[in-house]
Amino acid sequence: MSLTTTILMLIFGWLSVAMAMLWGVLRITRRHHHTLPAPSEKAAKPSRRHAAAH
């Protein structure tokens, strides 16, 4: 194999791995996307807990 063919194969191989990883990440984020609940009147009240409470 020539040097040009080797370099092109490395580049296309890297691109295919990068695209597969991106597709997997996008698939996971799309599957685990949570919708936020509508704010209720209870949520409008300020919390009385200490700021450092866990």
C-alpha positions as CSV (number, residue, x, y, z in Angstrom):
1,M,0.0,0.0,0.0
2,S,1.2,3.5,-0.7
3,L,1.5,6.2,1.9
4,T,-1.4,8.1,0.5
5,T,-3.7,5.1,0.8
6,T,-2.6,4.4,4.3
7,I,-3.2,8.0,5.4
8,L,-6.7,8.1,3.7
9,M,-7.7,4.8,5.4
10,L,-6.6,6.2,8.8
11,I,-8.6,9.4,8.2
12,F,-11.7,7.6,7.0
13,G,-11.5,5.0,9.8
14,W,-11.2,7.8,12.4
15,L,-14.2,9.6,10.8
16,S,-16.3,6.5,10.9
17,V,-15.5,5.8,14.6
18,A,-16.3,9.5,15.4
19,M,-19.6,9.4,13.6
20,A,-20.6,6.1,15.3
21,M,-19.8,7.6,18.7
22,L,-21.7,10.8,17.9
23,W,-24.7,8.7,16.7
24,G,-24.6,6.7,19.9
25,V,-24.5,9.8,22.2
26,L,-27.3,11.5,20.3
27,R,-29.4,8.3,20.5
28,I,-28.9,8.1,24.3
29,T,-29.7,11.7,24.8
30,R,-32.8,11.5,22.7
31,R,-33.9,8.4,24.6
32,H,-33.3,9.8,28.1
33,H,-34.7,13.3,27.5
34,H,-36.9,14.2,30.4
35,T,-39.6,16.8,30.1
36,L,-39.8,19.3,33.0
37,P,-43.1,19.3,34.9
38,A,-45.2,22.4,34.8
39,P,-44.6,24.7,37.7
40,S,-47.2,24.5,40.4
41,E,-48.2,27.0,43.0
42,K,-46.4,25.0,45.7
43,A,-43.1,25.4,43.8
44,A,-43.5,29.2,43.9
45,K,-43.0,29.4,47.7
46,P,-39.4,29.9,48.8
47,S,-37.7,27.0,50.4
48,R,-37.0,27.4,54.2
49,R,-34.2,24.9,54.2
50,H,-30.7,25.9,54.9
51,A,-28.6,26.6,51.7
52,A,-26.0,23.9,52.6
53,A,-28.7,21.2,53.3
54,H,-28.5,18.1,51.1
